[in-house]
Amino acid sequence: MDNRLEIIKRKAVDIFSEEELKQKLESGKKLTIKLGADPSRPDLHLGHTVVLRALKTFQEMGHEVVFVIGDFTGMIGDPSGKSKTRPALTFEQTRKAGETYFNQVTKILDKDKTRIAYNSEWLSKMNFKDIIELTSKYTVARILERDDFKNRYENNLPLSMHELMYPLMQGYDSVALNADIEIGGTDQTFNLLVGRELQKDYGQERQVVLTFPLLVGLDGKEKMSKSLDNYIGIDESPEVVYEKAMKIPDEVLMEYFRLTTDIDIKEAEEWIKEDIVKAHKRYAEEIIKMYHGDDKIALAEERYNQVAKGGIPKDINEFKIESNEEINICELLVKVGFASSKSEAKRMVIGKGVKINGETVEDINTMIEPKEKILQFGKSKFIRIV
């Protein structure tokens, strides 16, 4: 246990409190480890695996992990942590997110020691008296200590009452589950500590809170995020994972090794010192091995080498177009899924990032006969039009 606890402590940013954590782990009790999940973004990337790997360590020590899907808060539109509220989700969307989460996290976690819970199970049953009692536990001044709320309030940006309730609702999740430990990123520290305090108010033993660093994205600046398109998804193909791993900024590669793999730190440091390109390749191989298997590494590396030399890989997907009529290049980019809109497609073409059969397309008005063509965007996206 001591060795595993040291692994967790070494990667954590803050522990509230370390002494309580040790006491809980030494109690002999099977602990409930809670992690909240946002139903609006169910696709997991390497940034999420930082906390998932800590959860895995707790499972190896015999404890149960509970993923709390914020479906109740998601259906009313919870705060985004930025300057506006997220759009509300439907019941079906939140359930689909829960299934997606479970399928992905169990690539890391033990299925038998992992369960999904939806906070609508308890929040939807609260009456107005229960809600008034909950709100009496916290002052407005304390809620406005949360950075995004404070900034919006001071800059006269919209801040709804239901958003101020969100930290209390998330905190109440810990009460409903009687959680022993809650884990999250450093951006969740405020909400996690609200849960710890609410448990005390409801007569429960306070949960221990552990926060972990936010993995920087492929841009080397912002935290890894799908919305910023600077992520490596654990469900992406081995070929895409390999290519993206090679794009990790050199100065943060060590953090990727430290936070997302079990590679010995000293060994990784030596690789980086000796040959940074080979270090990237070793990282790419390790991530593919972890989430796709050893047998997928060679093909992913071969494809990367082909593309890096300007070649066209052999194993590219096909897209069938029934009509033989010519189609505008921008419409084609949208149709095959390389662009989400015509305006985005135009930017692709203007930026000289689009090729047909190896030839760069520079005019947004170009018409293409969509048969037996290889469409390429950037260095790595290819599709065969048939």
N, C-alpha and C positions, 0 to 999 in steps of 0.2 A: 504494500500500500504506500509506503514511504516514497518509493521510486516513482510510482504513478502520480502521487501528489506533487512531487517535485517537478514533473513534466508539466502538469497543469499550472503550477505557480510560476514556472519559468516563462510561460507564454502569456499569462494573464497580465493585464495592465493594473487593475485594482481588484482587491478582495475585501468585501465588507461582511464579516471580518475574518481574518485568517485564523484566529483562535477559535471562533465559532465553527468554522469549516472543519478544523481538526477534531473538535468535539463531536460533530455530527458523524464524521467518518469513523470515529472510534466507538460510536454508540452501538454498533452491531445491527442497527436498523436498516431495512431496505429503504433507501431514500428516493424521493420523487424529485427529479431534476426537470425543471421547466424551461422551455424555450418558446417564445412567441414568434409567430410567423405571419407575414403580411400576405393576405390572399390575393392582392392585386398583382403580385410578381412571383408566381409559383415556380419559375425556372431558376434553378440554383446554379451558382457559379463558384469559382474557387474562393472568392471572398467569404461565402457562406461556410465553406469547409473549415475555416479557422475555428469557429465555435463547434461545428459538428465533430471535429476530431477531439475536442475536449470532452464532449458528450460521450464519445466512444470510450474514452479512458474511464469515465464514471461507470459505463456499462460493464466494462471489464472488471470493475470492482464489485459488481453485483447489483447495481442500482437501475431504476427504471427511468426512461426519458419520456416526457410528455410534450408533444408538439401542440401548442395551443394556436389553432387557426382563428384569427380575429374576424370571424364571419359576421358577428353582430355589429361590430364597429365598422367593418368593411361595407355592410349594407346601408349604413347611414352616412358614410363618407368621413373617414378619419383624417386627422391632420397629417400632412405629408412630410413635415419637418422642414418644409421650405416656406414659400410665401403664400400658399393657397391650400385649399382642402382637396383631397383626392376625390375623384368621382365615385359615387356610390355603386356597389356591385349588386348583382342579383343573387338569390339563394343558390341557383344552379352554378353560377361562376365560383362561388366560395367552396361548394362541394367538389367541383372539378379541381380547384386549386389544392384541396386537401389530398385528393388521390394522387395528384402530380407530385406533391411534396413527399408523400410516403414512398412512392416508387423511386424517387431520386435519393432521398436521405438513407434509404436502406442499402444503397451502394456502399455506405460508410458504416451505418449503424446496424446493430443486431435487431432483426425484425421482431424477435420474440420479447425483446426488452424495450420496444418502442411502440407508443400508441399516439393516435391523433385525437384531440379533443377540440370541440368547437365552443367558443365562449357564449354563443347563443343558448347553450344548454342551461346556463344559470342566469345570464343577464336578461334574457327575454322573459324570465319568470319573476323578475323584481317588480314590486308595485311602487307607487309613488312614495309611500312611507319608507320603503327600503332605500329608495334613491335619495330622499332627504337625509336619511341617516348616514348614507355614504358621503354625501357632500359636506356634512357637518364635521367630517374628519380632517378636512384640509381647508386652509384659508386661501383667498384669492391671491394674496401676496406671495404665498409659497408656490402656487401654480404658475404665476407669472415669472418665477425664477427660471422656468424652462426657456432656453435661449430663443427658439423660434417664436414662441408666444410673446416674449418680451419685445423682440424686434418688431413684430407686426403691430403690437399695441403702441409702441413709441413712434412708429412711422404711419400711424392712422390707416393701416391696412385692415381689411375685414378679418375679424376674429369672432367666430360664433360661440355661443354658450356651449353647444354640444361638443365643440373641440376642447374646451376647457375641462370637460368631463372625461375626455379620453384617457389621460394618465390615471384617473381614478378607476375607470373601467378595466384598464389593463392591470392595475394594481389589484383590483378585486379578483381577477383571475387567479392570483396567487392564494387569495383567501379561499376561494371555491375549491381549489385543488389541495389546499394545505401544503403548498410546495415547501420543500426543504432547501432547495438551491435553485436559483434562477441565473441563467447565462445569457449574455448578449454582447453586442458590440459597444464600444465606448460611446457611440451616439445614442444609446438607449439607457445610459446611466440614470438619468432623472426618473424615467418611468419605472425602472427596476427598483429603485430605492423607495418610490411611492408604495409599491407592493410590500416591501419589507416593513414599512411603517404601518400600513393598514393592517397587516397581520397582527401586529402588537395591539392595535386598537380593538381588534375583534377577538382578543384573548388567545391568539395562537403564538407558537414559537416563531420568531422572525426567520425568514429565509436568508440564507447567505447569498450575496450577490457577487458574481464574478463577471468582469468586463474584459473583453479581448480586443486587440488592435484591429483597425479597419485596413484591409489589404488595399494598397494603392493599385489603380488600374493600369492598363497598358499605355496610357498617356503619361504615366509617371507623376501625375499631379493629383487628380481627384480619386476618391475611393472607387473601387471597382463597382460598376453599376451597368445594368442592361440599358438603362435610359441614356447613358453617356456612350454606349457602344465601346467600352474599354474593358470588356470582360472576357474571361475564358469559361465557357459553360461546361459543367461536368457531363452533360448529355450531348454535347457537340461531337461530331465525328472525330476519330483519331487524327485524320488529315488536317482538320481545322485546328484542333488542339495543338498539334505539332507546329503548324505555321504561326499561330498566335504566341506560343511559348518562345519562339525565336524572336518575337518582337518585343519581349519584355525589356524595358530599359535596363542597361547594364548596372546602373547604380542601385536598383531595387531588387535585382535577381537574388541576392542573399536573403532578403526578407521573404521572398517566395519560397526558397528552400526551407527557411526556418519555420514559417507559419503553415505551409501546406504539404510538407512531406516529412518522412521519418529519416531522411538522409542525415548522417552524422554531420554536425555543423563544421567541424574542422576539415572533414573531407570535402565538403562543398566549398569552403574557403580556398582550399588548395586548387580545386578545379578552376575557380574564378581567377585566381592569381596566375595560373599557368596558361590557360587558354579560354578566354571568355566565350568564344563561339562554341567550343566543345562543352563548356559548362551549360550553355543554353540547351544544347542537344541532350545532355544528361538529364536536365530538368524535364524537357519534353518527353523523353523516354519514361521517366519515373511517373509522370502524371498519366500518360497513356496506360502504363502498366497497372496503375491503381484503379482506373475507372473503365478500362476497356480490355485489359489483358495483354500479356507479353506478345501474343501472336499478332497483334495489330501494329506493333512498333515498326517493323521493317517496311511494310507497305506505306505507312505514313511518311517515313523518312525518304523513301524512294520518290514518292509524289512531291515532297517538298523540294528535293534536289532537282527534279525535272522542271518544276515551276521556277525555281531560283535561276536556272540557266536559260529561262525564256521559252521553255518547251511547253507542250500541251500534254497533260497526263492522260493515260489510257482509260482509266476507270472513271469517266465523268457521266453524270446523269443525263438522261434524254428527256426532251420535252416535245410532245407531239402537237402540231398545229394542223387542223383538218383542212383549212383553206389554203389554196395555192396562190392567192392574191398577195401582192406586195403589202408590207406593213411598215409603218413608220418606226424607226429605231427606238424612239422613246416609248411608244406603245408596246413594243416587243419587250423592252426592259421591265415594264410594269407587269406584262402578261406572265413572264417567266419568274417573277418574284425578286428580281435584282433591285427594283425600285418600288417604293410604296405609292408613288404618285408620278405624274408626268413632269412636275416641276423638279422633283428629285432626279428623275431620269435625265432631264436637260442638263442639270448640274454635272451629272456623271459624264455626259458627252463633252460638254464644254471643258471639263477638266482633263480631257484626253485619257479617260480611264476605261474606255470601251473599245473592244476590238471584235471584228468579224473575221474569222479564219486567219487570225494573226495580224490583220491590218487595222490600224487605228481609225475609228470613225470620228470625224471632227465636226460634222454638220448635223444639227438637230433635226433637219428636214430630210435626212437620208431615208430612202425607202429600201426595204430589204425583201428579197424573195425568200420566204422562211422555210427553205428545204435544204437539208444536208449542210447546215451551217454550224460552226462552233462559235458561240457567243461567249465573250470573256469580259469580266469586269475586274479591274485591279489586277493583281498578280495571281490571285488564288481562286477566284470564282469562275467556273466554267460550266457550260451546259451545251449539249448537242441538240440542235433543232432538227426534228425529223418530220 
